[in-house]
Amino acid sequence: MKWIDKIPLTTLLVAAVLLAVLPLHSTPHLIEKLDMLADGTLRRPIDIFDLFMHGTPSVLLIVRLVRQFVLDKK
């Protein structure tokens, strides 16, 4: 997991924010796909791919922050 510590925090932050709010003109894909997941309608492969594509930077950012601020204090 040390590879994640090498990714600059600003890069992860920008990627997570941009992919979380895109597209700007309608409901963001990440919110739409999470709603579909909660409703049980996330079935098509393109929708599953979209969830992973838009959600991965946010997950990586959370993991990076936990490793940096929570695990380093122990």
Stockholm file with secondary structure:
# STOCKHOLM 1.0

chainA/1-74         MKWIDKIPLTTLLVAAVLLAVLPLHSTPHLIEKLDMLADGTLRRPIDIFDLFMHGTPSVLLIVRLVRQFVLDKK
#=GR chainA/1-74 SS CHHHHTSCHHHHHHHHHHHHHCSTTSSCHHHHHHHHHHHTCCCSHHHHHHHHHHHHHHHHHHHHHIIIIIGGGC
#=GC SS_cons        CHHHHTSCHHHHHHHHHHHHHCSTTSSCHHHHHHHHHHHTCCCSHHHHHHHHHHHHHHHHHHHHHIIIIIGGGC
//
